[in-house]
Amino acid sequence: MEVLCSPTAYILVNGEHSLWCSRVDGSLTPRRVCSLAELTDPQCLGVIYGIVGKFQPTS
């Protein structure tokens, strides 16, 4: 899975699906990968192989 960062969300992308985590309130929203077209200037933070618990990238 790729981890992307936008001004409003962290986005986990896996194939045709993505999971958006709000940077404001932490809410999670599943979306189709085509929703990435809405982003302006997303940054790739890296690749992960799974999630256990919480993660907090340094910024």
C-alpha positions in Angstrom: 0.0 0.0 0.0 1.1 3.5 -0.7 0.7 6.3 1.9 -0.1 9.7 0.4 -0.4 13.0 2.2 -2.6 15.9 1.2 -3.4 19.1 3.1 -6.6 17.6 4.4 -6.0 13.8 4.7 -3.6 10.9 4.8 -4.5 8.4 2.1 -3.8 4.6 2.0 -4.0 3.3 -1.5 -4.3 -0.4 -2.3 -5.2 -1.3 -5.9 -8.6 0.0 -6.8 -9.4 1.1 -3.2 -8.2 3.9 -0.9 -8.8 4.8 2.8 -8.8 8.5 3.7 -7.9 9.5 7.2 -8.9 13.1 8.0 -6.0 15.3 9.3 -8.6 17.4 11.2 -10.7 14.8 13.2 -9.1 11.4 12.4 -12.3 10.0 10.7 -11.8 7.2 8.2 -13.6 7.2 4.8 -13.2 4.4 2.2 -13.2 5.6 -1.4 -12.4 4.3 -4.9 -8.9 5.1 -6.2 -10.4 7.4 -8.8 -11.1 9.9 -6.0 -7.4 10.7 -6.0 -8.0 13.0 -9.1 -9.6 15.5 -6.6 -6.2 16.0 -4.9 -4.0 18.9 -5.6 -0.3 18.2 -5.1 -0.4 14.9 -3.1 2.9 13.7 -1.6 3.9 10.1 -1.4 5.2 9.3 2.1 6.2 5.7 1.3 5.0 2.1 1.0 3.7 0.0 3.8 2.7 -3.7 3.9 0.0 -3.5 6.7 -1.2 -1.5 9.6 -1.3 -2.6 13.2 -2.5 0.1 15.6 -1.9 3.8 15.0 0.8 5.5 13.1 1.9 9.1 13.2 4.3 10.4 10.5 6.6 13.1 11.5 6.0 16.4 9.7 
